[in-house]
Amino acid sequence: MSLNIEALSRAATEARGLCMDAVQASQSGHLGLPLGCAEMGAVLYGHALKHNPEKPRWIGRDYFVLSAGHGSMFLYAWLHLSGYDLPMSEIKRFRQLHSKTPGHPEFFETPGVECTTGPLGQGVGNAVGIAVAMKMAAARFNTSEHRIFDQHCVCLAGDGCLQEGVSAEASAFAAHFGLDNLILIYDSNAVTLDAPAKMTQSEDTAARFKAYGFDVQEINGHDMQAFLDALDSAKENDNGKPKFIVAHTLIGKGIPEVE
């Protein structure tokens, strides 16, 4: 399926601006993921996800989990731009007490946030649990004529997330139980909190997930069409395997000094 690249590129630029302004205003926050994943956010919220901003709890929606919860402005920017009840006044209150835009996403606090995340890797476990619940609901309520539950859980995780034991256990579980409704996107920018990832690991992460039993694809995370093609393939391939998309990105993309 083709994309309106021009419109989505403008949206990605707008999202980057919102993220930079919010972090600057609060004098606190993380910009690496929100800037580096802007193109993927545009494709997800502007095209690929089944969601309804006017009915955030619509039963047929795809679920999106931001495992790398410190990159919360990524999520807030796209919820705001796609029409959820998250006005600019709340974006301006990023990381302020009692706002709808806390430092890490919190369930019940912000429309469109599916679960609370923060500790790295935890969101992968949350996403696997959601995928299990979807499978259980489908087994109970779907019929040959009516597929009431026919959605996917999409999770965005970074290098730090996939270094954690909780994500390894959850991923092995997902593959063992054939959760082909799970799409795990790996924001592979080769950077963790305070050092390049190569300072603490030298593994082939894609090979590890292939060994778990995932279907693995590898793309340029800034190429919108390539990302959409990978998502479409992941959604259409009900082969009893969860999906792992390695998206190579440039952390902080959009800042001239970085590029």
N, C-alpha and C positions, 0 to 999 in steps of 0.2 A: 504494500500500500504506500502511495506517495504522500509526501508531507508538503505543507506550505512553509517551506524553509524560511522565507523572508519574514513572515509573521512570527514564527516561533523564535527566530533569532532576535527579533525586537523584544519579544517577551523575556528571553534569557538576559538581554542587556538590562531591561527594566528590573528583573529580579536581582541581578548583581548590584544595581544601584540601591535598591531597598535594603539589601543586606549590609552593604558598606555604610549607609547612612545610619541604620539602626545600631550597628556595633559601635560606630563612632560616637553616636549620641549617648549611649549607655556607658562608654569607656570600658566595655567588657564584652567578651564573646569570642567566637571562633569563625573566621572567614574562609579558611582553606576549602572546606567541603562545599559551602554554599556557592562559592565562586567557581570551583572546579567542576561541579556537577550541574551547572546552570542549564546546559543543553539537554541533559537527561531529564531534568525537572520539567523543561518545556515540553518534551515529548510525552512524558508521563501524564502531566496534568492537562496539557493542551490537546492530547490526542489518544493516548493508549489506554489509560485507566478507565474502567467503567465506574463512574461516580456521579453523584448528584449533589452539588453544593447546597441546594435548597432543602435537601433531605439527607443530611450526613449519615444517618443510620439506615438508609435504604438497604433492604435485605439482600438485594442482588448485586451489591457493589463489589468491586475489587478492593482489597485491603492494602494499604501502603504502610510499612513500618520503617521508621528511620532508626536503625540500630545505633548508628553513630550520633547519639542524641545531642552531643555538644554542638553539632552543626544545625541546631534547631532553626536558625533563621532561614535555612534552605526550605524547611517545611512551611514556616509561617509565610514566607514570601509567596510560595506557590498556592497556598490556601487563600491568601488575600487576592492574588491575581486571578484565580479561577472562580472567585465569587462566593466563597464561604463567609460566614458571619464573623469576619475578622477585619474590622475596618482599619483605616490608616491610623486612627487614634490609638489603637492597640499596638500597631507596629512601632509607633513612636514611644511606647511604654515598654519596649523590649527589656527583659530582665528586671523589671520593676515589681515591687511587692503587689500582689493581688491583680496583676495584669493577666490577660489571656495569652501572653507571650513570655512565659518563664524561660529561664536559661536552658532547661531541658524540657522536651515535650511532656505534658502531663495529661493523662486520660481524664475526661470530665471537665477539664479546664478550657479546652480549645476545640471548637467544632472542626471535625476532620482528623483529629489526632486519635489513632486507634488504640494506642497503649503508651504507658509511661516508659521512657527509655532514658538511659544515662550511662550506667556502668557498661563499659564496652563489651560487646558480645551478647548482652542480655536480649537485645532486640531480635537476634537470630533465633533464640529460644522462644520468644514471644511469637515470632512469625511461624515457626514450626507448629506451635500449639494452635494457632489460628488455622493453619492448613489442615491439621488433624480434625478440628471442629467442623470445617467445611466438608471434609470427606464423610464424617459421621452424619451430618445433616443431609448430605446428598444420598447416602445409603438408605436413610430412613424415609425421605420424602420424595425423591425423584422417581419418576416412572418412565417407561419407554416412550410415552407421549409428552411428558412435561418434565423439563429439566429446570426445576426451581432454583437449585443451587448449582451454579455453573460459573464460578468465578475463581480468581487467583489471589494469592497473597504475594505481594512484591515487597522485598526487603532490601534496603540499601545499607551496606556495611563497608567499613574501611579496613585498612591494614591492621590497625589496633584491634578492631573487633575480631578479626580472624586469627589473631594471636592468642585469644582467650580460650581457656578450656571449655567454658560453657558453650561457645559456638561450635567447637569440635564435637562435643557430645550431641548437641541438638542436630547438627548436620548429619552425623552418622545415623542417628535415629530416623531422620527424614528420608534418607536413601534406603534404609532397611525396610521401611514401611511404604515405600513407593509413592511418596507425596509429590506426584507430578503437577499438582496445583501450586507448588511453591517455586517462586523465581527469586533467587538470591543474586543481587547485583553487587559485585565487588568493585568499589571505587579504588582502583589500584594506582595510587599516586606516589608510592614508594616512600611515604613520610608518615611517621607516627608523632606523638605529642611533642617530644623534645629532641628527636634525632631521626635521620634517615632510617628506613626500615632495615636496610642492609647492615646496620650496626648490631642488630639483635637476631636476624634470621637470614637464612640463605636458601630456604626451601622453594620448591616449585609449587605454589599454592594451587594452580590449576590442576596439576597432576594429583595433588592430595585430594581435591574434591572429585576428580575422576575416579580415584581409588575408592572413595566412599560409595560411588555409584551414581553421581550426578551426570547429567548431560552438560557438557562444558562448551561455551563459545567465547571467543576473544575478539574484542573490537576496540576501536578508538572511541573513547567516551565523549568526544566533542563532535563526532560525526552523527548528526541526528538521524539520517536515513539508515545508517548501519545499526544504530541502537534500536530503531523501530523494527528493522528486519529481524534483529535478534529477539526482541520481545515477541513479535508475531510468531516466530518459529517456536519459541518457548511455550506460548499459549496454545498453539495448534497441535503440539506434539504430545499427545496423551499416551506416553509409552511406559508409564510406571516408574519414571525417574524424575526427581526434582531437577531444576535447571539452575545453572551457575553461569552468569555472564561476567567475564573479566572485562571491565571497562577501564582502559588506560587513560588517565586524566592528568592534567597539570594543576597541581594545587595552587589556589589563588589566581587562576586564569582570569584575565581581564585587567589586572594591574600591570602597567607597563614594565615596572621594575622586575616583576616575576617573569614576564615573557621575554 
